[in-house]
Amino acid sequence: MAQLDAAVVPPVRLKLLTTLTAVSEAEFSTLRGTLDISDSVLSKHIAAFEQVGYVTRRKGVHRGRRTTWISLTPRGRKALSAHVAALRALIEGVE
């Protein structure tokens, strides 16, 4: 049986990765609002994903203010797909 990815198991992390699949990159503040979590919680999850190479962070200026954009890496996309496959295999026999 395929293995669940420990880096993706927490629900907020799974939501973060699935949100990033829909865009090339997302602003930190947009992700915070979409996931309805605090800056510090989002920062911790992003840092954990950066350590395993699932996301990248890009800082810059947008409309005169500093902002951070987060994007899913090819490795992160592959890890999410494998995790979802493992979830499907796990629940396959559940009625």
MOUR-V206582 format. One line per field, one symbol per residue. phi: phi as a letter, one per 40 degrees, with the letter a starting at -180 (. if undefined). psi: psi as a letter, one per 40 degrees, with the letter a starting at -180 (. if undefined). burial: b if it has 16 or more other C-alpha atoms within 10 Angstrom, else e. Layout:
# MOUR-V206582
phi->???
psi->???
burial->???
This chain:
# MOUR-V206582
phi->.ccccdcbdddcccccccccccbcabcdcccdcccfbcdcccdcccccccccgcbbbbbabbfgbcabbbbccdcccccccccccccccccdccc
psi->iiiihddedhdddddddddedeidiiidddddddefiidddddddddddddefdiihhiahhfeihihihihidddddddddddddddddedeh.
burial->eeebeebbeeebbeebbebbeeeebbbbeebbeeeeeeeeebeebbbbbbeeebbbbeeeeeeeeeeebbbbbeebbebbebbbebbeeeeeeee
